[in-house]
Amino acid sequence: MTRDMIYVKWRDAHVNALEEMETKDIVHRPWIYESVGFFVKDTEAGVTMSMDHGEDAKWRTRNFIPAEMIEEKIRFKIPIPRKPKKPETEKGQEE
């Protein structure tokens, strides 16, 4: 079994309402972020990824990144190891 994942490098707005600064010290560009998560959707509008995927097939802790903010995206798969089955014991044998 595998899970579809996605890596996104993207530009984000930022705010700092509590710190006073001189104009020369203001960062006047977007911050660059990198996010990785379970792949949910990729359309013209952007990418949705999620941190959690439940046994009920619902997504939790989702992140939507608008297409205009994306610098790079890479989809990939990760293998999910299956738990080994317990060996069957013959009738009459103790475990």
C-alpha positions as CSV (number, residue, x, y, z in Angstrom):
1,M,0.0,0.0,0.0
2,T,1.2,3.5,-0.7
3,R,0.0,7.1,0.2
4,D,0.0,10.0,-2.2
5,M,2.0,12.9,-0.8
6,I,2.9,16.4,-2.0
7,Y,5.7,18.9,-1.3
8,V,5.0,22.6,-2.0
9,K,7.4,25.5,-1.9
10,W,5.3,28.7,-1.8
11,R,5.3,32.4,-1.1
12,D,3.2,33.7,1.8
13,A,2.2,37.1,3.1
14,H,3.2,38.0,6.6
15,V,2.3,40.5,9.3
16,N,4.0,41.8,12.3
17,A,1.6,44.0,14.3
18,L,3.6,44.1,17.6
19,E,7.0,45.2,16.6
20,E,8.0,48.8,15.7
21,M,10.6,49.1,12.8
22,E,12.2,51.7,10.7
23,T,11.4,51.6,7.0
24,K,14.9,50.3,6.1
25,D,14.4,47.2,8.3
26,I,11.0,46.1,6.9
27,V,11.1,42.9,4.9
28,H,9.2,43.9,1.8
29,R,8.7,40.5,0.1
30,P,6.8,37.3,0.7
31,W,8.2,34.7,3.1
32,I,9.1,31.4,1.4
33,Y,7.5,28.3,3.1
34,E,7.8,24.6,2.4
35,S,5.0,22.3,3.2
36,V,4.6,18.5,3.0
37,G,1.4,16.5,3.5
38,F,-1.1,14.0,2.2
39,F,-2.2,14.9,-1.3
40,V,-5.8,15.9,-1.5
41,K,-6.4,18.0,-4.6
42,D,-4.4,19.9,-7.3
43,T,-6.4,22.2,-9.7
44,E,-6.0,25.5,-11.5
45,A,-7.0,27.2,-8.2
46,G,-4.3,25.7,-6.2
47,V,-3.2,22.7,-4.0
48,T,-4.9,21.2,-1.0
49,M,-2.9,19.0,1.3
50,S,-3.7,17.5,4.7
51,M,-1.8,16.5,7.8
52,D,-4.2,13.8,8.8
53,H,-6.4,11.2,7.0
54,G,-8.8,9.3,9.1
55,E,-10.1,5.7,8.9
56,D,-13.4,7.3,8.0
57,A,-11.7,8.7,4.9
58,K,-12.0,12.3,6.2
59,W,-9.2,14.9,6.0
60,R,-8.2,17.0,9.0
61,T,-5.8,19.9,9.3
62,R,-6.0,20.9,5.7
63,N,-3.9,23.6,4.0
64,F,-4.9,25.3,0.8
65,I,-2.2,27.1,-1.2
66,P,-3.4,29.3,-4.1
67,A,-1.7,28.5,-7.4
68,E,-0.4,32.0,-7.8
69,M,1.7,31.6,-4.6
70,I,3.3,28.2,-5.6
71,E,6.9,28.2,-6.7
72,E,7.4,24.5,-6.8
73,K,5.4,21.3,-6.2
74,I,6.4,17.7,-6.2
75,R,4.0,14.7,-5.9
76,F,5.4,11.5,-4.6
77,K,4.3,8.2,-3.0
78,I,5.5,6.7,0.3
79,P,5.1,3.0,1.1
80,I,3.1,2.0,4.1
81,P,4.3,-1.3,5.6
82,R,1.6,-3.8,6.5
83,K,1.7,-5.3,9.9
84,P,3.0,-8.9,9.8
85,K,0.3,-11.5,10.4
86,K,0.6,-13.5,13.6
87,P,1.6,-17.1,12.9
88,E,-1.3,-19.5,13.2
89,T,-1.0,-22.0,16.0
90,E,-2.1,-25.6,15.8
91,K,-4.9,-26.7,18.0
92,G,-3.7,-27.9,21.3
93,Q,-0.5,-25.9,21.3
94,E,0.0,-23.1,23.8
95,E,0.9,-19.7,22.7
